[in-house]
Amino acid sequence: MSELVASKGCVLAALFVGLLSGGGMALRCQQAAASSPAVVPLVPGSCATVHNIDSISLDWNPGFDPAEGVAELRGFSLTFAFRGDGVQHEMYRGGVELGGRKSAPKIVPMVNGFYHLEFSLPPRLSPGMYQLMDAHAGALSTSHDRGEIKMTVSPVREHFCIAVLPSQGPYL
């Protein structure tokens, strides 16, 4: 069953998701304004409805191991897979990476190991549904002999997706 959605863009995204999932997937929308860039939060179990001029945000605790060896979070990337008609779009076979080397996210430390992360969307990202399929975090160690610091809590375990609505301009 679909949930009640208020805005026209969210209704269009809900219809799009319904068609892709055979009507069996509920969609809760966080609608972004189409006229100016917005920062839209990712929420587990929902699809953030965005335009390609927007950014998405995620408040996350990567659960680093060993936690006491982390001086700072130095990078974070999310990879989303394009989903349409039950198959991946050929152009996005490897996914769409947000963050990483191409466009570093804004990283703000919070309390208890959490970080507020903001990722810009590629400006010519094609409209459609994108499902989170991979995530990587890099931490700076307080000591050179600590070895590799690993993220133990991945956001991939949660259901995060983005529904990119059409906007003006050419697409990738």
NORVEN-V488834 format. One record per helix or strand. SS is the DSSP state (H for helix, E for strand). FROM is the first residue (numbers start at 1). LEN is the number of residues. If there is no record, write none. Layout:
[[SS FROM LEN] [SS FROM LEN]]
//
This chain:
[[H 8 14] [E 29 3] [E 39 3] [E 46 6] [E 55 7] [E 64 2] [H 67 3] [E 70 15] [E 87 1] [H 90 3] [E 96 4] [E 106 4] [E 114 7] [E 128 14] [E 150 2] [H 155 3] [E 160 6]]
//
